Amino acid sequence: MGRVTSMLKEFHPIVWSLVVGTVFVRAASSMSMPFLFLYLSNNTDMDLATIGLTIGAGPLAGTVGGFIAGTLSDRIGRRRVMLGALYVWTLVFVGFALSKNPMMLLMLNIVGGLCRSFYEPVSQALMADVTEPEKRFRVFSLRYTAINVGVAVGPIAGAVLAKTSVALPFMITAVIYLIYVISLQGLLNKFGIKKIEGQKKEAVTFGRAFSVVVNDKAFRFYMIAGMLGAVGYSQMSSTLAKFAEMTVVNGTELFAILMSINAIVVVVMQLPLTSWAEKKTPLTAIIVGNVMYAIGDIGYAFANSWLIFIIAMVFFTFGEILTFTSGDVLIDRMAPEGMRGSYYGAKSFSSVGQFIGPWMGGILLAAYGGTTLFLIVAAFSMVSNVFQWAGQRAYMASTGKSINYARVDSL
């Protein structure tokens, strides 16, 4: 009991509310969004190409929305941006449950993508705002674990609810979001977030934020590295399922198992790998993580049995754990004071790789097969390391110091 109390006291109550909220928000959205394709195909007269466009429109909108939201949060405060996004997001899920009009559904998904891009980077920035620098790696690690716990639970609940009505998961998601945003609003007011926001020294304009981010050479290298990494990572949710189906008996069932293994490995190995990474620099953790991605992709390339696919997924997940959390820490430490939200938001530009990846992967899989596809994306992960290293050099050249690559405990 004493250990739990000590752990709770280690971080600001707002951090814990955001971590717990992340579990429910991700569980709720993954309870409904994975079934969106099925919902649209069964309840509208949209063709499959239009359904694909509708689903892809949300993340595409979020690519730009993240920067707008981050800068806006630096200017008017985290609280207003997060709460506004969550209230609108609630209405989006109600709209999904009630509407069957193709254009309305397209607009709803665009707005939903914007809401996610408004909420997530701003919540990350707020977590950093109320946490000491030496503890931020653990905070981001907790957030990442919360995401995976939610994603592990949500689809199972969604599948059960969808048997009753395909609209039901969307309505329940809306209810969960509404309960969360009301409780979060109360907590933000109770623990004085208005006062924290009032301590800002200068106003951040969109023009200034855009200028700083665009002219930050080191940040540009990191974004290119992120795009390359996203091209490879996106194969897990796109071409891997088809490749498994083409390669082994019962490949579709194998893919479902691989997704479960991914979530289990994240939950089980998050703390051990985080403890190791905290003793290293973010650059070291990211480079090792990209190597793990490459090993996993090479494993997929030559997999001819369930066992090899599973081993490859374990290595791939190690890479995911190391790169996701370390990437958050890297952005936190390189962002100028007062512009943390802008930098977290601009990080969403690297998500362009999430759109290029499935398209490129589909072409390569159809034309050359899975072996060629996964060897190429393994190479992308290694090239990503080159840009990470270039970003470090650029930062040192412009500031005369080694950003965040000093160890955490030296801050």
Buried (B, 14 or more C-beta within 10 A) or exposed (E): EEEEEEEEEBBBEBBBBBBBBBBBBBBBBBBBBBBBBEBBEEEBEBEEEBBBBBBBBBBBBBBBBBBBBBBBBBBBBBBBBBBBBBBBBBBBBBBBBEBEEBEEBBBBBBBBBBBBBBBBBBBBBBBBBBBEEEBBBBBBBBBBBBBBBBBBBBBEBBEEBBEEEBBBBBBBBBEBBBBBBBBBBEBBEEBEBEEBBEEEEEEBEBEBBBEBBEEBBBBBBBBBBBBBBBBBBBBBEBBBBBBBBEBBEEBEEBBEBBBBBBBBBBEEBBBEBBEEBBEBBBBBBBBBBBBBBBBBBBBBBEBEEBEBBBBBBBBBBBBBBBBBBBBBBBBBBBBEEBBBBBBBBBBBBBBBBBBBBBEBBBEBBEEEBBBEBBBBBBBBBBBBBBBBBBBBEBBBEEEEEEBBBEBBEEE
